[in-house]
Amino acid sequence: MNVFEAISKRYSCRSYLDKPIEKEKLARIFEAARLAPSAKNLQDWRFVVVTDKDKRTQVAHAAYDQMFLAQAGAIVVACSNSDYVMRCGQPINAIDVAIALEHIALQAVEEGLATCWIGSFEPDKLRQILGIPQNIAIIELMGLGYPADKQRTPIREPLTSIVCYNQWQF
Ligand SMILES: Cc1cc2nc3c(=O)[nH]c(=O)nc-3n(C[C@H](O)[C@H](O)[C@H](O)COP(=O)(O)O)c2cc1C
């Protein structure tokens, strides 16, 4: 599968088979995250991979009862231990973690798995469930597992609405 195929096949999966993910697949998926770029190569991401069924259910409740997450073989809790701000004024934590997460999402496609980004969750509840310290930012969750649904046609703006050349033309 080439990169564009993986990009085209990725979709937000909200129905999973309750099936464990093979260790080798998880290893390749997190190797893809490890190879992601990061500001100053700080590699400030940390991933808590929740595979335990009972904990998955608790995490799904902490994600405002998005219970489809409990069915996924794993829930990736993507964290950052950095408070570094780039000279452009942007903090790196969410940017770096997001790049690594999308590497995860694309490698998951290659492995026959599906994902769903999850930004709707209660960080303090997750801290309690998973023992994540206060100084660590919980950036995003990602459901990861064998899909029980099919990709829908993506709804996207046309290129002309999002790209211009040489001059701001929007
Ligand atoms: C940062 C971010 C947060 C998101 N949070 C949620 C979420 O909490 N629950 C959910 O079901 N989908 C969530 N999504 C998925 C988006 O709704 C989805 O990516 C968008 O509708 C486009 O659909 P597609 O991913 O299938 O192409 C999130 C996506 C992103 C990128």
The ligand as an SDF file (V2000), in Angstrom:
LIG
                    3D

 31 33  0  0  0  0  0  0  0  0999 V2000
   -8.7190   16.5070   16.8280 C   0  0  0  0  0  0  0  0  0  0  0  0
   -9.9050   15.6130   16.5070 C   0  0  0  0  0  0  0  0  0  0  0  0
  -10.8170   15.3010   17.5130 C   0  0  0  0  0  0  0  0  0  0  0  0
  -11.8930   14.4450   17.2380 C   0  0  0  0  0  0  0  0  0  0  0  0
  -12.7360   14.0430   18.2640 N   0  0  0  0  0  0  0  0  0  0  0  0
  -13.6920   13.1300   18.0050 C   0  0  0  0  0  0  0  0  0  0  0  0
  -14.4800   12.6100   19.0690 C   0  0  0  0  0  0  0  0  0  0  0  0
  -14.3480   12.9420   20.2460 O   0  0  0  0  0  0  0  0  0  0  0  0
  -15.4200   11.6770   18.7600 N   0  0  0  0  0  0  0  0  0  0  0  0
  -15.6060   11.2250   17.4700 C   0  0  0  0  0  0  0  0  0  0  0  0
  -16.4560   10.3540   17.2760 O   0  0  0  0  0  0  0  0  0  0  0  0
  -14.8720   11.7130   16.4510 N   0  0  0  0  0  0  0  0  0  0  0  0
  -13.9100   12.6370   16.6830 C   0  0  0  0  0  0  0  0  0  0  0  0
  -13.1270   13.1000   15.6560 N   0  0  0  0  0  0  0  0  0  0  0  0
  -13.3240   12.5960   14.2810 C   0  0  0  0  0  0  0  0  0  0  0  0
  -13.8780   13.6570   13.3200 C   0  0  0  0  0  0  0  0  0  0  0  0
  -15.2510   13.8490   13.5740 O   0  0  0  0  0  0  0  0  0  0  0  0
  -13.6260   13.1520   11.8810 C   0  0  0  0  0  0  0  0  0  0  0  0
  -12.2300   13.0780   11.6710 O   0  0  0  0  0  0  0  0  0  0  0  0
  -14.2370   14.0530   10.8200 C   0  0  0  0  0  0  0  0  0  0  0  0
  -15.6470   14.0450   10.9170 O   0  0  0  0  0  0  0  0  0  0  0  0
  -13.8520   13.5870    9.4070 C   0  0  0  0  0  0  0  0  0  0  0  0
  -14.2600   12.2480    9.1950 O   0  0  0  0  0  0  0  0  0  0  0  0
  -13.2190   11.1080    8.8080 P   0  0  0  0  0  0  0  0  0  0  0  0
  -12.1680   11.0440    9.9060 O   0  0  0  0  0  0  0  0  0  0  0  0
  -14.0360    9.8370    8.7610 O   0  0  0  0  0  0  0  0  0  0  0  0
  -12.5940   11.4300    7.5070 O   0  0  0  0  0  0  0  0  0  0  0  0
  -12.0780   13.9490   15.9190 C   0  0  0  0  0  0  0  0  0  0  0  0
  -11.1390   14.2800   14.9270 C   0  0  0  0  0  0  0  0  0  0  0  0
  -10.0600   15.0840   15.2160 C   0  0  0  0  0  0  0  0  0  0  0  0
   -9.0420   15.3560   14.1290 C   0  0  0  0  0  0  0  0  0  0  0  0
  1  2  1  0
  2  3  1  0
  2 30  2  0
  3  4  2  0
  4  5  1  0
  4 28  1  0
  5  6  2  0
  6  7  1  0
  6 13  1  0
  7  8  2  0
  7  9  1  0
  9 10  1  0
 10 11  2  0
 10 12  1  0
 12 13  2  0
 13 14  1  0
 14 15  1  0
 14 28  1  0
 15 16  1  0
 16 17  1  0
 16 18  1  0
 18 19  1  0
 18 20  1  0
 20 21  1  0
 20 22  1  0
 22 23  1  0
 23 24  1  0
 24 25  2  0
 24 26  1  0
 24 27  1  0
 28 29  2  0
 29 30  1  0
 30 31  1  0
M  END
$$$$
